[in-house]
Amino acid sequence: MGPAASAEFYSRLTSQTPAVYDQDHLQVIIWSDPSVPDRSTSLLLGDDRPWAKLEAGIVGLKTAGCSHIVIPCNTAHLWYDRMLSLGVPITHIVDSVADQLKLLNVKTIGILGTQGTIATGLYQNRLADQGWDCITPTEIELSKFVQPGINLVKAGNMTAAHDMFMPAIDHLISKGAEAIVLGCTEIPLAIREIVYKNIPLINSIDSLVQAVLKL
């Protein structure tokens, strides 16, 4: 849905696959549909506008013969149960992040994401069920820094986006975050750091890649 995030996912999947020849790589079909209505906006407004396009994507991949699906868009996972009901296994992106967090000795997690992702508790609820405490930006930080940063990524301005994200990350660290989840797949396109101020940054694109490779 975010074409740059989809391209980044496939690039990272290719580079992280232990392959010597072309034939060692996974067979992949990418369904890229930028016309899907904005997921975060729909969640905040309480409408269901993205669903028809999400359903068409799952059905299209199923018809093409896909045996497993991953979705490099965090906010779309608020429709996860309905997409899963269409009959193809789907790796939940938050579960892939949880697998990476289990490798760290941390308890308190900071979450960056779209306003819709944060408002609906996509990460907070699922990670809390697995024993982590979650810290999120304030509504002011989301509207002043995080969401504008995501919009800048979508517009291709990575440098300005990076500068927008960092104050929100600094605030999460000041509140006790021991790791930061980049819980929107646009954010890692601007933030390339793996560690910041000795705090690990968990890239949800890479987490999804590792989940695929485990399959």
C-alpha positions as CSV (number, residue, x, y, z in Angstrom):
1,M,0.0,0.0,0.0
2,G,2.9,2.3,0.7
3,P,4.8,1.5,-2.5
4,A,8.2,2.7,-1.1
5,A,7.7,0.5,1.9
6,S,6.8,-2.5,-0.3
7,A,9.9,-2.0,-2.4
8,E,12.0,-1.7,0.7
9,F,10.6,-4.9,2.1
10,Y,11.4,-6.8,-1.1
11,S,14.9,-5.3,-1.3
12,R,15.6,-6.3,2.3
13,L,14.1,-9.8,1.8
14,T,16.4,-10.3,-1.2
15,S,19.5,-9.0,0.6
16,Q,18.9,-11.1,3.7
17,T,18.0,-14.3,2.0
18,P,21.0,-16.7,2.2
19,A,21.3,-17.3,-1.5
20,V,24.1,-17.9,-4.0
21,Y,22.1,-18.2,-7.2
22,D,18.9,-16.7,-8.4
23,Q,17.2,-20.0,-7.9
24,D,17.9,-19.9,-4.2
25,H,15.6,-17.0,-3.7
26,L,11.9,-17.2,-2.7
27,Q,9.2,-17.0,-5.3
28,V,7.4,-13.7,-4.5
29,I,4.3,-12.0,-5.9
30,I,3.9,-8.3,-4.9
31,W,0.4,-6.8,-4.9
32,S,1.1,-3.1,-4.8
33,D,-2.1,-1.0,-4.8
34,P,-1.4,2.6,-3.8
35,S,-5.1,3.4,-4.3
36,V,-6.1,1.8,-1.0
37,P,-7.6,4.6,1.0
38,D,-5.5,5.9,3.9
39,R,-5.7,3.3,6.7
40,S,-5.0,5.7,9.6
41,T,-7.5,8.3,8.4
42,S,-10.2,5.7,8.1
43,L,-9.6,4.3,11.5
44,L,-9.7,7.7,13.1
45,L,-12.9,8.6,11.2
46,G,-14.5,5.2,12.0
47,D,-15.2,4.2,8.4
48,D,-14.3,1.0,6.5
49,R,-13.2,2.5,3.2
50,P,-9.9,0.4,2.9
51,W,-11.6,-2.9,3.2
52,A,-12.8,-3.5,-0.4
53,K,-9.2,-2.9,-1.6
54,L,-7.7,-5.0,1.1
55,E,-10.1,-7.9,0.3
56,A,-9.3,-7.6,-3.4
57,G,-5.5,-7.8,-2.7
58,I,-5.9,-10.9,-0.6
59,V,-8.2,-12.6,-3.1
60,G,-5.8,-11.6,-5.9
61,L,-2.8,-13.2,-4.2
62,K,-4.8,-16.3,-3.3
63,T,-5.9,-16.6,-6.9
64,A,-2.3,-16.2,-8.1
65,G,-1.4,-19.3,-6.0
66,C,0.2,-17.7,-2.9
67,S,0.5,-20.0,0.1
68,H,1.4,-17.3,2.6
69,I,1.0,-13.5,2.8
70,V,2.9,-10.7,4.6
71,I,1.7,-7.1,4.6
72,P,4.4,-4.4,5.0
73,C,1.9,-1.9,6.3
74,N,1.3,-1.9,10.0
75,T,-2.0,0.0,10.1
76,A,-3.6,-2.4,7.7
77,H,-3.3,-5.1,10.4
78,L,-6.3,-3.6,12.1
79,W,-8.2,-5.5,9.5
80,Y,-6.1,-8.7,10.2
81,D,-8.9,-11.0,11.3
82,R,-11.1,-10.2,8.4
83,M,-8.2,-10.7,5.9
84,L,-7.2,-14.0,7.6
85,S,-10.7,-15.2,7.2
86,L,-10.3,-15.2,3.4
87,G,-8.3,-18.4,3.6
88,V,-4.6,-17.7,3.2
89,P,-2.2,-17.7,6.2
90,I,-0.9,-14.2,7.0
91,T,2.0,-13.4,9.3
92,H,1.0,-10.7,11.8
93,I,3.6,-7.9,11.7
94,V,3.4,-7.3,15.4
95,D,4.1,-10.9,16.1
96,S,7.2,-10.6,13.9
97,V,8.3,-7.6,16.0
98,A,7.7,-9.6,19.2
99,D,10.0,-12.3,17.9
100,Q,12.8,-9.7,17.6
101,L,12.0,-8.2,21.0
102,K,12.4,-11.7,22.6
103,L,16.0,-11.6,21.6
104,L,16.5,-8.5,23.8
105,N,16.5,-8.2,27.6
106,V,14.0,-5.4,27.7
107,K,10.7,-4.8,29.4
108,T,9.5,-1.3,28.4
109,I,8.9,-0.7,24.7
110,G,8.4,2.6,22.9
111,I,6.1,2.5,19.9
112,L,6.2,4.9,16.9
113,G,3.4,4.5,14.4
114,T,0.6,6.3,12.6
115,Q,-2.1,8.0,14.6
116,G,-4.5,5.2,13.7
117,T,-2.0,2.5,14.8
118,I,-1.4,4.2,18.1
119,A,-5.0,5.2,18.8
120,T,-6.3,1.6,18.2
121,G,-3.6,0.0,20.4
122,L,-2.4,-2.4,17.6
123,Y,1.0,-2.8,19.2
124,Q,0.2,-1.9,22.8
125,N,-2.5,-4.6,23.2
126,R,-0.7,-7.4,21.4
127,L,2.7,-6.8,23.1
128,A,1.1,-6.3,26.5
129,D,-0.5,-9.7,26.2
130,Q,3.0,-11.1,25.8
131,G,4.4,-9.3,28.8
132,W,5.8,-6.0,27.6
133,D,5.0,-2.5,28.9
134,C,4.4,0.0,26.1
135,I,5.0,3.7,25.9
136,T,3.6,5.8,23.0
137,P,4.0,9.4,21.9
138,T,1.5,11.9,23.2
139,E,-1.3,13.1,20.8
140,I,0.6,16.3,20.4
141,E,3.8,14.5,19.5
142,L,1.9,12.2,17.0
143,S,0.3,15.2,15.3
144,K,3.4,17.5,15.4
145,F,6.2,15.1,14.7
146,V,5.3,11.5,13.9
147,Q,2.5,11.7,11.4
148,P,4.1,14.7,9.5
149,G,7.3,12.7,9.4
150,I,5.4,9.7,7.8
151,N,3.8,12.1,5.3
152,L,7.3,13.4,4.4
153,V,8.5,9.9,3.7
154,K,5.5,9.3,1.4
155,A,6.5,12.5,-0.4
156,G,10.1,11.3,-0.7
157,N,11.8,13.8,1.7
158,M,13.7,11.4,4.0
159,T,16.1,14.0,5.5
160,A,13.2,16.2,6.8
161,A,11.3,13.1,7.9
162,H,14.3,11.9,10.0
163,D,14.5,15.2,11.7
164,M,10.7,15.0,12.5
165,F,10.9,11.6,14.1
166,M,13.9,12.1,16.4
167,P,12.2,14.4,19.0
168,A,9.5,11.7,19.4
169,I,12.1,9.0,19.9
170,D,14.0,11.2,22.3
171,H,10.9,11.6,24.4
172,L,10.1,7.9,24.4
173,I,13.7,7.2,25.7
174,S,13.3,9.9,28.4
175,K,10.1,8.1,29.6
176,G,12.0,4.9,30.0
177,A,11.8,3.0,26.7
178,E,14.5,0.3,26.5
179,A,13.8,-0.4,22.8
180,I,11.9,1.6,20.2
181,V,9.7,-0.1,17.6
182,L,9.5,1.6,14.3
183,G,5.8,0.5,13.9
184,C,5.1,2.1,10.6
185,T,6.9,0.7,7.6
186,E,7.5,4.2,6.2
187,I,9.6,5.2,9.3
188,P,12.6,2.9,8.6
189,L,13.0,4.5,5.2
190,A,14.1,7.7,6.9
191,I,15.6,6.2,10.1
192,R,18.5,4.0,9.2
193,E,20.0,3.8,12.6
194,I,19.9,0.3,14.3
195,V,20.9,1.7,17.7
196,Y,20.3,5.3,19.0
197,K,21.7,6.5,22.3
198,N,22.4,2.8,23.2
199,I,18.7,2.0,22.6
200,P,17.9,-0.6,19.9
201,L,15.5,0.5,17.2
202,I,13.3,-2.4,16.0
203,N,12.6,-2.1,12.3
204,S,9.2,-3.7,11.5
205,I,10.2,-4.3,7.9
206,D,13.2,-6.3,8.9
207,S,11.1,-8.2,11.5
208,L,8.7,-9.2,8.8
209,V,11.6,-10.3,6.6
210,Q,13.0,-12.5,9.3
211,A,9.5,-14.0,9.9
212,V,9.4,-14.9,6.2
213,L,12.8,-16.5,6.2
214,K,11.9,-18.6,9.2
215,L,9.0,-20.0,7.2
